[in-house]
Amino acid sequence: QVQLVESGGGLVQAGGSLRLSCAASGRTFSSYGMGWFRQCPGKEREFVAAISWSGGRTYYSDSVKGRFTVSRDNAKNTVYLKMNSLKPEDTAVYYCAAANTIYGVGSNPGDFGSWGQGTQVTVSS
């Protein structure tokens, strides 16, 4: 199992930026793909971005492509989500997650077995 702790959420005006961090511990972080999801009250958890174990491949939802950037620092056991040009519709609780399988990655919640507690991002108009 891996333990994940997100940080960096907060309140920002539309057009602003935030960088979320997710610190991992408990297993070999560098061997697993990582993902970011978000969830609004009453809605299903939505894929935002993912990155392969090496960082060589990244994936984004259409709604954030061109505005968000996912990256990782395996030496620090940390994955990041840089969010630019934020919109009110980006408001959600953001979760990081670790892939179920070694060297795996995906875009569905079922592809990920360990989740952080979430961090709130609120974008005001």
CORQUIPE-V156640 format. One record per residue. N is the residue number from 1. SS is DSSP state (H for helix, E for strand, L for the rest). PHI is phi as a letter, one per 40 degrees, with the letter a starting at -180 (999 if undefined). D_LAST is the distance of its C-alpha to the last C-alpha in Angstrom with 1 decimal. Layout:
n ss phi d_last
N SS PHI D_LAST
N SS PHI D_LAST
This chain:
n ss phi d_last
1 L 999 39.2
2 L b 36.4
3 E b 34.1
4 E b 30.5
5 E b 28.1
6 E c 24.5
7 E a 22.6
8 L h 19.7
9 L c 16.8
10 E i 14.3
11 E b 10.9
12 E a 9.1
13 E c 6.2
14 L d 5.3
15 L g 8.9
16 L c 10.5
17 L b 13.5
18 E a 15.4
19 E b 19.0
20 E c 20.3
21 E b 24.0
22 E b 26.5
23 E c 30.0
24 E b 32.9
25 E a 36.3
26 L h 39.3
27 L a 40.3
28 L c 40.5
29 H d 36.9
30 H c 37.9
31 H c 39.5
32 L b 36.6
33 L c 33.6
34 E b 30.2
35 E b 27.1
36 E b 23.5
37 E b 22.1
38 E a 19.1
39 E a 19.1
40 L b 16.9
41 L d 18.7
42 L g 21.3
43 L b 20.9
44 L c 23.3
45 L c 22.9
46 E b 21.7
47 E c 23.1
48 E b 21.0
49 E a 23.6
50 E a 27.2
51 E a 29.8
52 L c 33.6
53 L d 35.9
54 L c 36.7
55 L g 33.3
56 L c 34.8
57 L b 32.8
58 E b 29.1
59 E b 27.4
60 E b 23.8
61 L c 22.2
62 L c 21.3
63 L c 17.6
64 L b 17.5
65 L d 20.5
66 L g 20.2
67 L b 17.1
68 E b 18.6
69 E b 22.1
70 E b 24.4
71 E a 27.4
72 E a 30.0
73 E b 32.6
74 L c 35.6
75 L c 37.3
76 L b 34.7
77 L f 34.2
78 E b 30.4
79 E b 27.9
80 E b 24.6
81 E b 21.3
82 E c 19.5
83 E b 16.0
84 L b 14.7
85 L f 11.9
86 L c 9.8
87 L b 7.5
88 H d 6.0
89 H c 9.6
90 H c 11.1
91 L c 10.6
92 E a 14.3
93 E c 17.5
94 E b 19.0
95 E b 22.8
96 E b 25.4
97 E a 28.7
98 E b 32.2
99 E c 34.2
100 L c 37.1
101 L b 39.7
102 L c 40.8
103 L g 39.5
104 L c 37.4
105 L a 33.8
106 L a 31.9
107 L b 28.8
108 L b 29.6
109 H d 29.3
110 H c 33.1
111 H c 33.7
112 E b 32.5
113 E b 34.5
114 E b 33.0
115 E b 29.5
116 L c 27.6
117 L c 26.2
118 L g 22.5
119 E b 19.7
120 E c 16.3
121 E b 13.2
122 E b 9.9
123 E b 6.6
124 E c 3.8
125 L c 0.0
